[in-house]
Amino acid sequence: MEQKSSVKSFGGTQGVYSHASTALSCDMNFAVYLPEGNGPFPVLYWLSGLTCTEENFITKAGAQRVASELGLVIVAPDTSPRGEGVPDDPEGAYDFGLGAGFYLNATQEPWSKHYKMYDYSTQELPALIAKEFPVDAGRAGVFGHSMGGHGAMTIHLKNPDKFKTCSAFSPIVAPSQVPWGKKAFSNYLGSNESAWAEYDATALVAKQPSKAEILIDQGAADNFLVEQLKPQLFANAASEAGQAYVLRMQDGYDHSYYFIASFIEDHLRWHAERL
Amino acid sequence: MEQKSSVKSFGGTQGVYSHASTALSCDMNFAVYLPEGNGPFPVLYWLSGLTCTEENFITKAGAQRVASELGLVIVAPDTSPRGEGVPDDPEGAYDFGLGAGFYLNATQEPWSKHYKMYDYSTQELPALIAKEFPVDAGRAGVFGHSMGGHGAMTIHLKNPDKFKTCSAFSPIVAPSQVPWGKKAFSNYLGSNESAWAEYDATALVAKQPSKAEILIDQGAADNFLVEQLKPQLFANAASEAGQAYVLRMQDGYDHSYYFIASFIEDHLRWHAERL
């Protein structure tokens, strides 16, 4: 692991690191906010949305202030494998390929060699973090935005003992049923839709709810709400399955980091209280 | 004036606007954060540093949370004239020309036609803001970062009744004595250094201190501290002249927006208490 940058922020340190990922067969960057003190600290994994890198969250969300106060480590990985030899959408679309790993393990050529963001996010990166940073891996949560909200919810539902708390901003809750998800899943996972259900929070919760309470914030003025996000699909399945959740429709807010920044404090306190 | 974007943020509105500037003879963008409610609100002008546009502050500083709480309007203009016909540094350097207007009125060709950021920041923009937004122009302050800290301090010292409060992050306090300032002033203002003193906070405070107390935060790990910023030059002149000020050297902090974000709340409360 190599430190690419380190900046003091709210008494702690905002770092960006690079390492050679085995799961993804490429070099990967990730960001870590480390509060002042010796730890061990509870750790939150932030999963970003389409087009993002490890930089968006740390520059725009304003999370460091509250992470410093609460003594939380926040890890923010990149959103896909990167670099030479990593295939991209043939037309360079923003919603597939680079910047759009969808936190799954691709099974289809040419994606399956590098696009293993599920293994990376759930295994390789947490192992590296536990080794290199003063975290209490027994107190870990996951949260994210849009595609990363999808990642957070599916990763929590599949690993409720490892990622004990979960929240999301504007998540893609039912990728199997919306254009972004259908495009990604058909390419990464193939046409057999039973494989898709393994990475679909709405399908997962119907099968196996977690014991946690999931917090979802959704901007009511979000341009992607009606076509891509559809939080009611998850809410309905969760209610039926007995999954505890809070879905807050936030009047007037859009899909941007201005929305995230406005409510990030609530999410950090939510996780801290439960970890 | 045209609204380019408007996003809900902490209950208020973060907007970006465009207008045809008479002072600068070009179209200019500026950002306005407007808290919830009817106002009239006190108004702060944020002046950004080298290379910035109206976007840097609103995406990275995390000011909206406290501006919302305190009921402050924050206006953040671009840092130079822009567009076709506006001359730039012949070599495209980051520290002169586009993105580097230095908040002065250029007197030398070819800069004098467009580079009138002093008139723009002190006259044209405040008049437009007073006309279009619910501000109490009698309660206005100015603050900024680096080149914009220089702008804030000189503008306050020259107009203490119009911009009543002043603070700065990592300001260029004595441009006449450092490389960034010497390059900009010799090009914009010519070789007669008596003209430079009109835009040099250290020279201005020696001649005419204000009745306000000026807050300066400076990161002690700032790479530009020793060569370009030199806050002690201002502190010495201010002490001698009887200018009240607080200079805080912040251990471990650099020149970035991570530093600004860490202390922006202090600055906003500082201004709000005094306006």
Interface residues (C-beta under 8 A of the other chain):
Chain A: V7 K8 S9 F10 G11 Q14 T59 K60 G62 Q64 R65 G219 A221 G252 Y253 D254 S256 Y257 Y258 F259 A261 S262
Chain B: V7 K8 S9 F10 G11 Q14 T59 K60 G62 Q64 R65 G219 A221 G252 Y253 D254 S256 Y257 Y258 F259 A261 S262
